[in-house]
Amino acid sequence: MIERFSEYQIMWIFIFFDLPTETKKDRKIYAQFRKNLLRDGFTMFQFSIYLRHCPSRENADVHIKRVKSWLPNEGYIGILTVTDKQFGQMELFRGCQQVKQDTPTQQLELF
């Protein structure tokens, strides 16, 4: 029997983007894309890198499909999914000093 919250079943979605911001219209499109990510539960990891915790691959697929529906006509966007196990192996540094990875906030699951 598979454990309900297995670190191999829980997924993390990373969204990487580089959108143009030269014109007022470009900045509006950039802001709208970013606001859509925030409304969908993504949090900023670094500038132009957002991530979201998902309890399963199926749930991650729903959010990926939603992000794809918001893709602007210009710019570069990358979508990466990793398991919770892989995410936990990430090493973070500030300069040469290793930084302790913050534990993400508790995600509630509604039935």
BELNOR-V665280 format. One line per field, one symbol per residue. ss: DSSP state (~ for helix, > for strand, _ for the rest). A space follows every 50 residues. Layout:
ss->???
This chain:
ss->__________>>>>>>>>_____~~~~~~~~~~~~~~~~___>>>>__>> >>>>__~~~~~~~~~~~~~______>>>>>>>>~~~~~___>>>__>>>_ ___________
